[in-house]
């Protein structure tokens, strides 16, 4: 079952969902809008000849950090990683990252395949940004970039990313999970 805006707000208040910062104006009827952050990871195409995931050959990358007043121009056919400004996660819900229809209509893809955030994973999500249009798209840090939906699990999972140590939880200092 997907949570409604009422249930998302309630789960944030009880601590079952972490959304930092939480702004009620970003609640949609059954989702929450997240904002684009200031950090981008870009392939250095001039120094990479190919990618071979089986042999673990990946392109060299570089970080691009922008101020809130700067923009990132995403050219046609280019794929980069951009990170959300919002930090979020939950021990109790499966979270799905979806694109916004207004951005999809201009050819901006916000995720290619990694849309699910499993219970226990708390993060500023990496968005797989790709320009499918034939003209550049200007990305502004702080712009609404995607939306989150929250699905109630049918039972408590046996595994939890935070409990299994699969991902770092350094950014959760002081966080006490809701029971």
N, C-alpha and C positions, 0 to 999 in steps of 0.2 A: 504494500500500500504506500502510495506517495503522500508525503505530508503536505497539508495546506499551509497557507500563510499563517493562520492561527496556530497550528501545531509547530511550525518552524519557530515562531516567536516564543512559544511556551518551552520548547526544547532548549533554546538558547538561554532562557531565564533559569532553567533548572540545571544547566551545565551538560545536558546530554548531547548538545551540539555546541562546538566552539566555532564562533565566527568573529574574527577580530580584524577591523572594527565592525561592530554590528550597527547598521543604520536602518531603522524601520522603513524609511522611504524607498529602500532598495528591494523590499519584499514584493513579490509578484503573487498572484493567486495560489500558485503551487511551486514557486521557485524563489531563489534569492540571487540578485545580480551581483557579480564580482567585478572588480576593477583591475585594469592593466597596471602592472607595476613599472618600475624603472629599469629593470635588468633584462637584457636580451643576450642570447647565446647564438653567435653567427658562425657559419662554416667559412673557413678560409679556402675558397674554391681554387684560388691560384696555386695553392700548395698541396692540393689533394687530387690524386689521379683517379681514384675510384673508392667505392665502399664495398666491403665484403664482410657482412655480419657473421658468417660462419667462421671465417678466419680472424675475426675480431680486428678488421682493418676499418678504421673510422676516420672521418676527416678531422683535420686540425680545426679547432674552434677558438674563438676569442669572445670575451665578454664585452658588451657595450652597456655602459651605465649612463642613463640620461637624468637630467634634472627634470622637475615637473614642467618646466617651460620649454623643454626641447621636444622634438618629435623624431620618430623613426619612420623612414620612408621604406615601405615594403614593396619591392618591385615585382612585376608579374613573374610567376613561376618560381619564386624564391620561397624557401621554407626555413623558418628560424624557430628558436624557442624563445618565448617571452614568459615572464613569471607574473603571477597574480600579486596584487598589492595585498589582497586579503589572505589572512592565515586562517585555516579552518580544518576541521576533522571531527570525528565522533567515534566513540567506542560502541555505539548502539545502532548506527544507521549506515547503510550503503549510500554513498554520495555519487551522483553522476554529474559530470561537467558537460554542458551542452552549449552550442553556439547560440547567439542571438539572431533572430530572423532578419533584423535590420542589417546586420553585418553580412549574413549569408547572401542576402540579395545583391550586395556589392562585390561578392566573390571572396570574402575573407573566411577561410576555414580556421577554426580555433583548436580543433583536435582531429588528428588523422585516425587514431585508434585507441588511445589511452584515455577513455572517458570515465572509468570507474575508480573510485577511491574507497578502498576497503576499510572496514572497522579497525580502529587503532592507528590509522595513518593520519597524522596532523602535519600540514604543510602549507607553503605558498606553492600552488600547483604550477608545474611547467606546462605551458600551452603550446601546442604544435601549430604555430601560425603559418599559414600559406596563402599567398595571393593567387587565386584562380582567375582573376580578371586580366584584361589586357592593358590596363593602366595602373600606375602605382597607387597604393593605398597609404594614407598618412595615419600612423598610430600615435596617440597621445597618452602618455602616462596619466593614470587616473580616469581614463574613459571606461564606461561599462563595456566589458569585453566578452563575458560569458555568463551563464546562469547555472546555479546548482539546484539539483533536486535531491530529495532525501527519501529513501525507501526504508520502511520498517522491515526488519528481518523476521522471518517466520519463527526462528528460535535463536538463542545465543550461539554465536559461532565457537567452534572448538579452538580455532586459531584467531589471533589478534596481532596485527603488525607491531603494536607497541609492546605487548607482552612477550612476543617471540624475539624481540630485538632486531627484527628485519630492517627497520629504519631507525635512524637516530631520533631520540626524543629530547635532545638538548634544549629545544625551543619550548618545551613544556614545563620548565621549572616552575613550581608553584601551582601547577594545574592538578586539581583533585578530581578524578573521574566521578561522574554522577552514578549512583547505584540504581 
